[in-house]
């Protein structure tokens, strides 16, 4: 496409335009990165495939979509004014509220003027001579930048299995991760939902309210805990806002990056009666904190068996049909996959127009014009909802042709599994940063918390490079190798590494089974990042420096420099204690 031609979204492409930084994605990561870059006086351009901000919460508009972290903690922490002025409507925010919040942030900090919407980055190539990244888009843009920052999200590339006959089906097919922006009305329709993971568990109760018939196709059952969601109590909101700074500190001290009541006692040291009472207490509170009932649940199989049996017993109590209840009972590790949080999910199977089809032994055979064939039976349906998950962690990187030194393709380097140093950078790709990349806590922490810590670290890193006149920063291979080994060794300590989950890419045929996020705990990871910076960015090569002896300044990372309290952050610290941090 020539420089003078118009793109598909009726704008003239940018050609031979230079920025200090290009950011890919305008979700919570991309927006905050842009805010920090502009605050440093740097020029930046954000490219976003959608026509609005919000990332995950822009694309995931399926019925019932909701955050599984309490609203008052699922928010940016960089601005006290923002904390005080925004009001949440529910204990667990629904997708529209979170998207409203993202739009409020974009408007409040005037971010949109530096975001190019409806533009997908297709290639990023490192020019070794110029020491700059050359970035191309599907709209014909050809621009350069010193830094290329990937804010592409961990769960942003929808996985739609290649079902036989899919194109033959006469009705609409939706994916929960790429939902239409217009309302979808299932009233009076026969609907099929494929999958029983998180998005299915949230959407099925809502779809069931509309559909005349709902058929759920299940390969693998999942544990789920009730959210017990409710309208935000104004008094609770006032109390939290009054103590927000202290709450943020408590969040940073927890392995998950968010705060809840936690019991460090090992389950196996309690009596059966004590465990039962404890599980009932935590069940009544609901949500992800249920896994905080005891400190050894994700590290000792015998301990996990006790909570798994409790979870199965709850399913059997709720679901009236014994056969359906047994199909819904998982047999694997409780919490091995990300724990689902629901609002009436299991109760939905008590409705007369809802049925469950087991496809665990024999997968769906094919689609027909009128429906879906499974186990030799054709199920007539009018619409299909694929809740089939994502190409987690690396899928969005795979969709961009990223080439580093000597033309090395990132997909080639990662073909046996992602390799990064701290989830921030990958050797052979100078000045390429990854926000919540593989090898960092990312999806095992509160995402906004993890995003803010990464962005602040990157901003201070770029600031240091400016101070010393460095042109590039690049991870050293030996440090990267040590970190990858550490991530893998720590993962083995946790029972999560034994589950067939998207944490390991198990939902994607042909992917290597590698545990991708760092499971050692958010504060332990943050402390490691702080140490790396304190030691002059240990494990990185800074090239083109004029004053390499100058010590880094903690401009934005100061708030992350808090003591690591091993007692507070147990049990995630167990892994780090058994496998020392490199």
C-alpha positions in Angstrom: 0.0 0.0 0.0 1.4 3.4 -0.9 1.8 6.3 1.5 -0.9 8.2 -0.2 -3.6 5.5 -0.3 -6.3 5.2 2.2 -6.6 2.3 4.6 -9.8 0.3 5.3 -10.7 2.5 8.2 -10.5 5.7 6.1 -7.2 7.1 7.3 -3.9 7.7 5.6 -1.3 5.1 6.8 1.7 6.3 8.7 4.8 5.6 6.7 8.4 6.5 7.7 7.1 7.9 11.0 9.3 7.5 14.1 8.3 7.2 17.7 10.2 6.6 20.9 7.9 3.6 21.6 5.2 1.6 19.9 2.8 -0.2 22.2 0.7 -3.2 20.8 -2.7 -3.3 22.4 -5.0 -0.8 24.2 -6.2 -2.9 27.1 -5.3 -2.1 30.7 -1.6 -2.8 30.0 -1.4 -0.7 26.9 -3.2 2.3 28.4 -1.1 2.4 31.5 2.1 2.0 29.5 1.1 4.9 27.3 0.3 7.0 30.4 3.8 6.3 31.8 5.6 6.9 28.5 3.9 10.3 28.0 4.7 11.2 31.6 8.4 10.7 30.8 8.1 13.0 27.8 8.4 10.2 25.2 6.5 10.0 22.0 4.4 6.8 21.7 1.8 5.3 19.5 -0.6 2.5 20.6 -2.1 0.2 17.9 -5.3 -1.6 18.8 -7.2 -4.1 16.7 -10.6 -3.1 18.2 -12.4 0.2 17.9 -12.2 0.9 21.6 -10.0 0.5 24.7 -10.4 -2.3 27.3 -8.7 -5.3 25.9 -10.1 -8.4 27.5 -13.2 -6.4 28.6 -13.7 -5.0 25.1 -13.8 -8.4 23.4 -15.3 -10.6 26.1 -18.9 -9.4 26.1 -20.6 -12.8 26.4 -23.7 -13.1 28.7 -22.7 -13.1 32.3 -19.1 -12.0 31.8 -17.8 -10.8 35.1 -14.5 -10.4 37.0 -13.6 -13.0 39.6 -11.7 -10.5 41.8 -13.6 -8.1 43.9 -14.2 -4.8 42.2 -12.5 -2.6 44.8 -9.3 -4.4 44.2 -9.6 -4.9 40.4 -8.5 -1.4 39.5 -5.5 0.7 38.9 -3.6 1.8 42.0 -1.3 4.5 40.5 -3.8 7.4 41.1 -5.3 8.1 44.5 -7.7 10.5 42.8 -8.9 7.8 40.4 -9.4 5.5 43.4 -11.6 8.0 45.1 -13.7 9.3 42.1 -14.8 5.9 40.6 -17.7 4.0 42.1 -18.4 0.3 41.5 -21.9 -1.0 41.4 -21.4 -4.6 42.5 -19.1 -6.7 44.6 -17.9 -8.5 41.5 -18.1 -6.2 38.5 -19.8 -7.2 35.3 -18.1 -6.7 32.0 -20.0 -3.5 31.1 -18.9 -1.8 34.3 -15.3 -2.7 33.8 -15.4 -1.5 30.2 -17.0 1.8 31.5 -14.0 2.1 33.9 -11.5 1.5 31.1 -13.2 4.2 29.0 -13.2 6.6 32.0 -9.5 6.1 32.4 -8.9 6.7 28.7 -10.8 9.9 28.8 -9.5 11.2 32.2 -5.9 10.9 31.1 -6.6 11.8 27.5 -5.1 8.6 26.1 -7.1 8.2 22.9 -5.2 10.8 20.9 -2.2 8.5 20.9 -4.1 5.3 20.1 -4.8 4.1 16.6 -7.9 1.9 16.7 -9.0 -0.7 14.2 -5.4 -1.4 13.4 -3.7 -4.7 13.9 0.1 -5.0 14.1 1.2 -7.7 11.7 5.0 -7.6 11.9 7.8 -6.2 14.1 11.4 -6.4 12.9 14.5 -5.3 14.7 16.8 -3.3 12.5 20.3 -4.1 13.9 22.0 -1.2 12.1 19.5 1.5 13.2 18.9 -0.3 16.6 15.2 0.3 16.1 12.1 -1.7 15.6 10.2 -1.5 12.3 6.5 -2.1 12.9 3.9 -2.9 10.2 0.1 -3.0 10.4 -2.8 -4.4 8.4 -3.7 -0.8 7.5 -0.4 -0.1 5.7 1.5 1.6 8.6 5.2 1.3 8.4 6.8 3.1 11.4 9.9 2.8 13.6 10.5 3.0 17.3 13.3 2.5 19.7 11.1 0.4 21.9 8.4 -2.1 21.0 6.2 -3.0 23.9 3.8 -6.0 23.7 0.6 -5.3 25.7 -1.2 -8.1 23.9 -2.8 -9.8 26.8 -2.5 -13.4 28.2 -6.0 -14.5 27.1 -6.8 -12.6 24.0 -6.5 -15.1 21.1 -9.7 -17.1 20.9 -9.4 -20.9 20.3 -12.0 -22.2 17.9 -11.4 -25.9 17.2 -11.6 -27.0 13.6 -14.9 -28.8 14.0 -15.8 -30.9 10.9 -18.7 -29.4 9.0 -18.7 -26.1 10.9 -19.2 -24.1 7.7 -22.3 -26.2 6.9 -24.2 -25.1 10.0 -27.0 -22.8 9.0 -27.2 -20.9 12.3 -24.9 -18.4 14.0 -21.7 -19.5 15.8 -20.3 -17.3 18.5 -17.1 -17.5 20.6 -17.2 -16.2 24.1 -13.8 -14.5 23.6 -14.9 -12.6 20.5 -18.5 -11.7 21.2 -20.6 -9.4 18.9 -21.0 -5.8 20.2 -24.7 -5.8 19.4 -27.1 -7.7 21.7 -27.5 -11.4 21.0 -31.1 -12.6 21.7 -31.5 -16.3 22.3 -35.2 -16.0 23.2 -37.1 -19.1 22.1 -34.0 -20.6 20.4 -32.4 -24.0 20.8 -28.8 -23.2 21.9 -25.7 -25.4 22.2 -22.8 -24.4 24.4 -19.5 -26.2 23.8 -17.3 -26.2 26.8 -17.6 -25.9 30.6 -14.7 -23.7 31.5 -14.9 -20.2 33.1 -16.7 -18.4 30.3 -19.2 -21.2 29.9 -19.8 -21.4 33.7 -20.6 -17.6 33.6 -22.7 -17.6 30.5 -24.8 -20.8 30.8 -27.1 -19.5 33.6 -27.8 -16.4 31.6 -28.3 -18.1 28.3 -30.6 -20.6 30.0 -32.9 -17.8 31.0 -33.6 -17.0 27.3 -33.2 -20.3 25.4 -36.1 -22.7 24.9 -33.6 -25.5 25.0 -30.0 -25.5 26.1 -27.6 -28.3 25.4 -24.2 -28.2 27.0 -21.4 -30.3 25.5 -18.8 -31.1 28.2 -15.3 -32.6 27.7 -13.9 -31.9 31.1 -15.9 -30.9 34.2 -14.6 -28.0 36.3 -14.8 -27.0 40.0 -16.6 -23.8 40.7 -17.3 -21.8 43.8 -20.3 -19.4 44.2 -19.5 -15.7 44.0 -22.4 -14.7 46.2 -22.3 -11.5 44.3 -24.3 -8.5 45.5 -24.8 -4.8 45.0 -22.0 -2.7 46.4 -22.6 -1.6 49.9 -22.0 2.2 50.1 -20.6 1.9 53.6 -18.2 -0.8 52.6 -17.1 1.2 49.7 -16.5 4.3 51.9 -14.4 2.2 54.4 -12.3 0.8 51.6 -11.7 4.2 50.0 -10.7 5.6 53.3 -8.0 3.0 53.7 -7.1 2.4 50.1 -3.3 3.0 50.5 -3.0 0.4 53.2 -5.2 -2.1 51.3 -2.9 -1.7 48.2 0.1 -2.5 50.4 -1.6 -5.6 51.7 -2.4 -6.7 48.1 1.2 -6.4 47.1 2.2 -8.7 49.9 0.0 -11.6 48.8 1.0 -14.3 46.4 -2.0 -13.5 44.2 -1.6 -9.8 44.3 -5.0 -9.3 45.9 -6.0 -9.4 49.6 -8.4 -11.8 51.3 -8.6 -13.7 54.6 -6.1 -16.6 54.5 -5.5 -19.5 56.8 -1.9 -20.8 56.7 -2.6 -23.9 58.8 -2.1 -27.1 56.9 -5.3 -29.0 56.2 -3.8 -32.3 57.2 -3.1 -30.9 60.7 -6.8 -30.3 61.2 -9.4 -32.9 62.2 -12.0 -33.9 59.7 -14.7 -32.0 61.6 -12.5 -28.9 61.7 -11.9 -29.1 58.0 -15.6 -29.5 57.2 -16.4 -26.4 59.3 -13.6 -24.4 57.7 -14.7 -25.3 54.2 -18.3 -24.4 55.0 -17.1 -21.0 56.3 -15.0 -20.2 53.3 -17.7 -21.5 50.9 -20.2 -19.1 52.5 -17.8 -16.3 51.7 -17.4 -17.5 48.1 -15.1 -16.7 45.3 -11.4 -17.4 44.7 -10.6 -16.9 48.5 -12.1 -20.4 49.0 -8.7 -21.7 48.1 -7.3 -19.9 51.2 -9.1 -22.3 53.5 -5.8 -24.0 54.3 -2.1 -23.3 53.4 -1.2 -26.7 51.8 -4.0 -27.3 49.4 -2.0 -26.7 46.3 1.1 -28.4 47.5 0.0 -31.7 49.2 -2.2 -34.1 47.3 -3.7 -35.6 50.4 -4.7 -32.1 51.5 -6.1 -31.3 48.1 -8.2 -34.5 48.2 -10.1 -33.1 51.2 -11.2 -29.9 49.5 -11.8 -31.7 46.2 -14.2 -34.1 47.9 -16.0 -31.2 49.6 -16.4 -29.6 46.1 -17.8 -32.7 44.6 -20.2 -33.1 47.5 -21.5 -29.6 47.0 -22.2 -30.4 43.3 -24.1 -33.6 44.3 -26.1 -31.6 46.8 -27.1 -28.9 44.3 -27.7 -31.0 41.1 -30.9 -33.1 41.6 -30.3 -35.7 38.9 -27.6 -38.1 40.2 -26.3 -39.0 36.7 -25.9 -35.4 35.7 -24.3 -34.5 39.0 -21.7 -37.2 38.5 -20.8 -36.0 35.0 -20.3 -32.5 36.5 -17.9 -33.8 39.2 -14.2 -33.3 38.4 -11.8 -36.0 39.4 -8.6 -34.0 39.2 -6.9 -31.4 41.4 -9.0 -28.8 43.0 -7.6 -25.5 41.9 -5.2 -27.2 39.4 -7.0 -25.2 36.7 -8.0 -21.6 37.5 -10.8 -21.9 39.9 -14.2 -20.9 38.4 -16.5 -18.5 40.2 -20.2 -18.7 39.4 -23.7 -17.4 39.9 -26.1 -20.3 39.9 -24.1 -22.5 37.5 -24.8 -25.9 38.9 -28.4 -25.0 39.7 -29.0 -24.4 36.0 -28.9 -28.1 35.3 -32.0 -28.6 37.4 -34.0 -26.7 34.8 -36.1 -29.0 32.6 -34.9 -27.4 29.3 -31.2 -27.8 30.1 -29.3 -31.0 29.3 -25.7 -32.1 29.5 -23.9 -34.2 26.9 -20.6 -35.9 27.8 -18.0 -35.8 25.0 -15.0 -36.7 27.2 -14.4 -40.1 25.6 -15.7 -39.4 22.1 -15.3 -35.7 20.9 -18.0 -33.9 18.9 -18.1 -35.8 15.6 -19.3 -33.0 13.3 -21.6 -30.1 12.6 -24.6 -30.5 10.3 -26.9 -27.9 8.7 -29.3 -28.3 11.6 -27.1 -29.1 14.6 -24.3 -31.1 16.2 -23.5 -34.8 16.1 -22.0 -36.3 19.2 -21.9 -39.9 20.4 -23.8 -40.9 17.3 -26.8 -38.6 18.1 -27.7 -35.4 16.2 -28.8 -32.6 18.5 -30.8 -30.0 16.5 -29.9 -26.4 17.5 -30.5 -22.9 16.2 -27.3 -21.3 17.6 -23.9 -22.4 18.9 -21.8 -20.8 21.6 -18.1 -22.0 21.6 -16.7 -21.5 25.1 -13.5 -23.2 23.9 -10.9 -20.9 25.5 -7.8 -19.3 24.2 -4.4 -19.9 22.9 -3.2 -18.7 26.3 0.0 -16.7 27.0 1.7 -17.0 23.6 -1.2 -17.0 21.1 -1.1 -13.2 20.5 2.7 -13.3 20.0 2.2 -16.1 17.5 -0.1 -13.9 15.4 2.6 -11.2 14.9 5.7 -11.8 12.8 8.3 -10.8 15.4 11.9 -11.0 14.2 14.9 -10.2 16.3 18.7 -10.3 15.8 19.8 -12.2 12.7 16.2 -12.5 11.6 15.4 -14.9 14.4 11.6 -15.4 14.6 10.1 -15.4 18.1 7.9 -18.3 17.1 10.9 -20.3 16.2 12.7 -19.5 19.4 9.6 -20.4 21.4 8.6 -23.6 19.5 9.5 -25.8 22.5 7.9 -23.4 24.9 8.3 -19.7 25.7 11.7 -18.5 26.9 12.0 -15.2 28.7 13.9 -13.4 31.4 11.5 -12.5 34.1 8.6 -12.5 31.6 9.8 -9.1 30.6 12.2 -9.7 27.7 13.6 -12.5 25.5 17.3 -12.8 24.5 17.9 -11.9 20.9 15.1 -9.3 20.9 16.6 -6.0 22.1 14.2 -3.3 23.4 11.3 -5.7 23.0 9.3 -5.6 26.3 6.5 -7.9 27.2 3.9 -6.8 29.8 2.9 -9.9 31.9 4.7 -12.2 29.5 5.3 -15.9 30.1 7.6 -16.5 33.0 6.0 -13.8 35.2 3.0 -14.2 37.7 0.5 -12.7 35.2 -2.6 -15.0 35.2 -1.7 -16.3 38.7 -2.0 -12.8 40.1 -4.5 -10.0 39.9 -3.8 -8.9 36.3 -4.0 -5.1 36.9 -1.6 -5.4 39.8 0.8 -7.5 37.7 0.4 -5.0 34.8 1.2 -2.0 36.9 4.4 -3.6 38.4 5.7 -4.5 34.9 4.9 -1.1 33.4 6.6 0.7 36.3 9.7 -1.5 36.0 9.8 -0.9 32.2 9.4 2.9 32.6 12.2 3.0 35.2 14.4 0.9 32.9 13.8 3.2 30.0 14.4 6.2 32.2 17.8 4.7 33.3 18.7 4.0 29.7 18.1 7.7 28.9 20.2 8.7 32.0 23.2 6.7 30.8 22.7 7.1 27.0 22.1 3.4 26.3 20.5 2.6 22.9 19.5 -1.0 23.6 18.8 -3.4 26.5 18.8 -7.1 25.9 18.5 -10.2 28.2 21.6 -12.4 28.5 21.1 -15.9 27.3 22.5 -17.5 30.5 20.4 -15.5 32.8 17.3 -16.3 30.7 18.2 -20.0 30.8 18.5 -19.9 34.6 15.2 -18.1 34.9 13.3 -20.5 32.6 14.8 -23.4 34.6 13.7 -21.7 37.9 10.2 -21.2 36.6 9.9 -24.8 35.6 11.4 -26.1 38.9 9.1 -24.0 41.0 6.1 -25.1 39.0 6.9 -28.8 39.8 6.4 -28.0 43.5 2.8 -27.0 42.9 0.0 -29.5 42.2 -1.1 -27.1 39.4 1.7 -28.5 37.3 0.0 -31.9 37.3 -3.3 -30.6 35.8 -4.1 -30.6 32.1 -4.8 -26.9 31.9 -4.3 -23.9 29.7 -1.5 -22.9 32.1 0.5 -25.6 30.2 -1.1 -25.1 26.8 -2.9 -28.4 27.2 -6.1 -27.0 25.5 -4.2 -26.5 22.2 -3.3 -29.7 20.3 0.3 -29.8 19.3 1.5 -27.3 21.8 4.5 -28.2 24.1 3.4 -28.9 27.7 5.2 -26.1 29.5 3.9 -24.4 32.7 4.0 -20.8 31.4 3.3 -18.4 34.4 5.6 -18.0 37.4 4.0 -19.7 40.4 6.4 -18.7 43.1 4.2 -15.8 44.4 3.8 -12.2 43.3 5.8 -10.5 46.0 8.7 -12.9 45.6 8.7 -12.2 41.9 8.5 -8.4 42.5 11.5 -8.6 44.9 13.5 -10.4 42.2 12.7 -7.7 39.7 13.7 -5.1 42.3 17.0 -6.8 42.9 17.8 -7.0 39.2 17.2 -3.2 38.9 19.2 -2.5 42.1 22.2 -4.4 40.6 22.3 -2.2 37.5 19.8 -4.4 35.6 21.7 -7.7 36.3 21.2 -10.2 33.5 20.8 -7.6 30.8 23.3 -6.1 28.4 23.0 -2.3 28.1 24.6 -1.2 24.8 25.8 2.2 23.7 26.1 3.6 27.2 28.0 6.8 27.9 27.9 6.6 31.7 27.4 3.0 32.7 28.4 3.6 36.3 25.3 5.6 37.1 23.0 3.8 39.5 19.3 3.3 38.5 16.8 5.7 39.9 13.6 4.2 41.4 11.2 6.7 39.9 8.1 4.6 39.7 9.2 1.3 41.2 9.6 2.8 44.7 6.1 1.8 45.7 6.9 -1.9 44.8 10.0 -1.9 47.1 8.4 -3.4 50.2 9.8 -6.1 52.5 9.0 -9.7 51.5 7.2 -11.2 54.4 7.5 -15.0 53.9 5.0 -15.7 56.7 2.3 -13.5 55.1 2.8 -14.8 51.6 2.8 -18.5 52.5 2.0 -20.9 50.9 3.3 -19.7 47.5 6.5 -19.1 49.3 6.8 -22.8 49.9 7.9 -23.2 46.3 10.4 -20.5 46.5 11.8 -21.9 49.8 12.2 -25.4 48.3 13.7 -24.1 45.0 15.7 -20.9 45.8 15.3 -18.0 43.4 18.2 -17.7 41.0 
